[in-house]
Amino acid sequence: MSQARPRDPAEPGSGSARGIPEATVARLPVYLRALTALTERGIATASSEDLAVTAGVNSAKLRKDLSYLGSYGTRGVGYDVAYLRYQIAREIGLTQEWPVVIVGIGNLGEALANYAGFSSRGFRIVALVDADSDRVGETLGTLRIRPLEDLQDLITEHQVSIGVITTPAGSAQSVADRLVAAGVTSILNFAPTVISVPSGVDVRKVDLSIELQILAFHEQRKAGHAGALDAADVESA
């Protein structure tokens, strides 16, 4: 058995196995969202500049990223929006529906369970699991919250390969261990802690507090307070 270890999101994953850099893989969903927006506006073709503006990146980076997928643009014409959208969706794996289990049905878990946007993006929430006996048996939408003991059976029944952890930090590792033992090979971790997984299991970590702290840093810089901490500030911190 492989030694359990922290998984770095920047490590090569499925994309790099085909020679696609991980940074490019991370931008593909952004391009897909931009192409979807163009489709909804009735735009059939778009230049790299137009697509880059919609995606919020520079056009040179976009052209380089798309070159890893193949030659889908036509000089002087641009990209066929519908065709490129399909090719990126196929590359990401969104031409099929992915069953997902959420473990930890607190406020965040419940919000994710009720989010209607997953189904239109290729993901179907098939099971909700919680260790709190007071929550087990409740119904959210069409799903009943199941106990943690049912996790293995649910993953097997629905052939789940993607699990979402929205538990408190102290429970996240044990939940990750259960998910991996049950056959899950990709985990989206919202718990504010690092989890260790075996080689071959991909983990993406979403820490909202860290994102807010980064924004606070930028706000402080805008206000001209960078490096202006006095002794009282340091003592207070």
C-alpha positions as CSV (number, residue, x, y, z in Angstrom):
1,M,0.0,0.0,0.0
2,S,1.3,3.5,-0.8
3,Q,2.5,5.7,2.0
4,A,-0.2,8.3,2.9
5,R,1.0,11.9,2.4
6,P,-0.3,15.4,1.9
7,R,-1.3,16.0,-1.7
8,D,-0.2,19.2,-3.3
9,P,-2.8,20.6,-5.8
10,A,0.0,21.7,-8.0
11,E,1.3,18.1,-8.5
12,P,0.8,16.6,-11.9
13,G,-2.6,15.1,-12.3
14,S,-4.6,13.7,-15.2
15,G,-3.9,16.7,-17.3
16,S,-0.1,16.5,-17.0
17,A,-0.2,12.8,-17.8
18,R,-1.1,14.0,-21.4
19,G,1.5,16.7,-21.3
20,I,-0.9,19.5,-20.3
21,P,0.5,21.7,-17.5
22,E,-1.5,21.8,-14.3
23,A,-1.9,25.6,-14.5
24,T,-3.5,25.1,-17.9
25,V,-5.8,22.4,-16.6
26,A,-6.9,24.9,-13.9
27,R,-7.8,27.5,-16.5
28,L,-9.8,25.1,-18.8
29,P,-13.0,25.4,-16.7
30,V,-12.6,29.2,-16.9
31,Y,-12.5,29.0,-20.7
32,L,-15.5,26.6,-20.7
33,R,-17.5,29.2,-18.6
34,A,-16.5,31.9,-21.0
35,L,-17.5,29.9,-24.1
36,T,-20.8,29.1,-22.4
37,A,-21.4,32.8,-21.9
38,L,-20.6,33.5,-25.5
39,T,-23.0,30.7,-26.6
40,E,-25.8,32.2,-24.5
41,R,-25.2,35.5,-26.2
42,G,-25.6,33.8,-29.6
43,I,-22.0,34.3,-30.7
44,A,-20.9,31.5,-33.1
45,T,-17.2,32.5,-33.6
46,A,-14.8,34.4,-31.4
47,S,-11.2,35.6,-31.8
48,S,-8.7,34.7,-29.2
49,E,-8.8,38.3,-28.0
50,D,-12.6,38.2,-27.5
51,L,-12.4,34.9,-25.7
52,A,-9.5,36.1,-23.5
53,V,-11.5,39.2,-22.5
54,T,-14.5,37.1,-21.6
55,A,-12.3,34.6,-19.6
56,G,-10.3,37.4,-17.9
57,V,-6.8,36.2,-19.2
58,N,-4.4,37.6,-21.8
59,S,-4.8,36.3,-25.3
60,A,-1.3,34.9,-25.6
61,K,-1.8,32.7,-22.5
62,L,-5.1,31.5,-23.9
63,R,-3.7,30.6,-27.3
64,K,-0.8,28.7,-25.6
65,D,-3.3,26.8,-23.3
66,L,-5.5,25.8,-26.2
67,S,-2.5,24.7,-28.2
68,Y,-2.1,21.8,-25.8
69,L,-5.6,20.5,-26.8
70,G,-5.1,20.7,-30.6
71,S,-5.6,23.2,-33.4
72,Y,-9.1,24.4,-33.1
73,G,-8.7,28.0,-34.2
74,T,-8.7,29.3,-37.8
75,R,-6.4,32.2,-38.7
76,G,-8.5,35.3,-39.6
77,V,-11.7,33.7,-38.4
78,G,-11.1,32.6,-34.8
79,Y,-12.7,29.8,-32.8
80,D,-15.9,28.0,-33.5
81,V,-17.5,28.6,-30.0
82,A,-19.7,25.5,-29.9
83,Y,-17.0,23.2,-31.1
84,L,-14.3,24.5,-28.8
85,R,-16.8,24.4,-25.9
86,Y,-17.4,20.7,-26.7
87,Q,-13.7,19.9,-27.0
88,I,-12.8,21.5,-23.6
89,A,-15.8,19.8,-22.0
90,R,-14.6,16.5,-23.4
91,E,-11.0,17.2,-22.2
92,I,-12.2,18.0,-18.7
93,G,-14.5,15.0,-18.6
94,L,-17.8,16.8,-18.6
95,T,-19.4,14.9,-21.5
96,Q,-20.5,12.4,-18.9
97,E,-22.3,12.9,-15.6
98,W,-20.2,12.5,-12.4
99,P,-21.9,11.3,-9.2
100,V,-20.8,13.1,-6.1
101,V,-21.2,12.4,-2.4
102,I,-21.1,15.2,0.2
103,V,-20.0,14.4,3.8
104,G,-20.8,16.9,6.5
105,I,-24.2,18.5,6.1
106,G,-23.7,21.7,8.2
107,N,-24.4,25.1,6.7
108,L,-21.9,24.8,3.9
109,G,-22.7,21.2,3.1
110,E,-26.4,22.1,3.0
111,A,-25.7,25.1,0.7
112,L,-23.8,22.9,-1.7
113,A,-26.5,20.2,-1.6
114,N,-29.1,22.8,-2.6
115,Y,-27.0,24.4,-5.3
116,A,-28.8,23.8,-8.6
117,G,-25.8,24.7,-10.8
118,F,-23.9,21.4,-10.4
119,S,-26.3,19.4,-12.6
120,S,-25.9,21.8,-15.5
121,R,-22.1,21.4,-15.2
122,G,-21.9,17.6,-15.3
123,F,-22.2,16.8,-11.6
124,R,-25.0,15.0,-9.8
125,I,-25.2,15.0,-6.0
126,V,-26.3,11.4,-5.2
127,A,-25.7,11.1,-1.5
128,L,-25.6,13.3,1.6
129,V,-23.8,11.9,4.7
130,D,-23.5,13.2,8.2
131,A,-22.3,11.8,11.6
132,D,-24.8,13.8,13.6
133,S,-27.7,11.5,14.5
134,D,-30.0,14.6,14.8
135,R,-29.5,15.3,11.1
136,V,-29.7,11.8,9.8
137,G,-33.0,11.1,8.2
138,E,-33.7,14.7,7.2
139,T,-34.5,15.3,3.6
140,L,-32.8,18.0,1.4
141,G,-34.5,18.2,-2.0
142,T,-34.9,14.6,-3.0
143,L,-32.1,13.2,-0.9
144,R,-32.3,11.9,2.7
145,I,-29.2,12.5,4.9
146,R,-27.6,9.1,5.6
147,P,-25.4,8.1,8.5
148,L,-21.6,7.8,8.1
149,E,-21.8,4.1,8.4
150,D,-23.7,3.9,5.1
151,L,-20.8,5.7,3.2
152,Q,-19.3,2.6,1.7
153,D,-22.6,1.2,0.5
154,L,-23.6,4.6,-1.0
155,I,-20.3,4.9,-2.9
156,T,-20.5,1.4,-4.2
157,E,-24.2,1.7,-5.2
158,H,-23.8,5.0,-7.1
159,Q,-20.2,4.3,-8.4
160,V,-19.0,7.5,-6.8
161,S,-15.4,8.6,-7.5
162,I,-15.7,12.2,-6.3
163,G,-16.3,13.1,-2.6
164,V,-16.8,16.5,-1.0
165,I,-15.7,17.1,2.6
166,T,-17.5,19.9,4.5
167,T,-16.9,18.6,8.0
168,P,-15.1,20.4,10.9
169,A,-11.3,20.2,10.7
170,G,-11.0,17.5,13.4
171,S,-13.2,15.1,11.4
172,A,-11.7,15.7,7.9
173,Q,-8.9,13.1,7.9
174,S,-11.0,10.3,9.2
175,V,-13.7,11.1,6.6
176,A,-11.0,11.2,3.9
177,D,-9.8,7.8,5.0
178,R,-13.3,6.4,4.7
179,L,-13.8,7.9,1.3
180,V,-10.5,6.5,0.0
181,A,-11.2,3.1,1.5
182,A,-14.6,3.1,-0.2
183,G,-13.0,3.7,-3.6
184,V,-13.2,7.5,-4.0
185,T,-10.2,8.8,-6.0
186,S,-10.9,12.6,-6.0
187,I,-11.7,14.7,-3.0
188,L,-12.8,18.4,-2.8
189,N,-11.9,19.4,0.8
190,F,-13.6,22.5,2.3
191,A,-12.4,21.6,5.9
192,P,-9.8,24.1,7.2
193,T,-7.0,21.5,7.4
194,V,-4.6,19.5,5.2
195,I,-5.6,15.9,4.7
196,S,-3.2,13.1,3.7
197,V,-4.2,10.6,1.0
198,P,-2.5,7.8,-0.8
199,S,-0.7,8.3,-4.1
200,G,-3.3,8.2,-6.9
201,V,-5.9,10.2,-5.0
202,D,-6.3,13.8,-6.1
203,V,-7.3,16.5,-3.5
204,R,-8.4,20.0,-4.2
205,K,-8.6,22.3,-1.1
206,V,-10.9,25.2,-0.8
207,D,-10.3,27.4,2.2
208,L,-12.6,30.4,2.2
209,S,-10.8,32.1,5.2
210,I,-7.5,32.0,3.3
211,E,-9.1,33.6,0.3
212,L,-10.5,36.4,2.5
213,Q,-7.1,36.9,4.1
214,I,-5.6,37.4,0.7
215,L,-8.2,40.0,-0.1
216,A,-7.5,41.7,3.2
217,F,-3.9,41.9,2.2
218,H,-4.7,43.6,-1.0
219,E,-7.2,46.0,0.7
220,Q,-4.5,46.9,3.2
221,R,-2.0,47.6,0.3
222,K,-4.6,49.8,-1.4
223,A,-5.1,51.8,1.7
224,G,-1.3,52.3,2.0
225,H,-1.0,50.4,5.3
226,A,1.5,47.8,4.2
227,G,4.4,47.7,6.6
228,A,2.8,50.4,8.8
229,L,2.2,48.2,11.8
230,D,3.2,49.9,15.0
231,A,4.1,48.3,18.3
232,A,0.5,48.4,19.5
233,D,-0.6,46.6,16.3
234,V,2.0,43.9,16.8
235,E,1.1,43.4,20.4
236,S,-2.6,43.2,19.6
237,A,-2.0,40.7,16.8
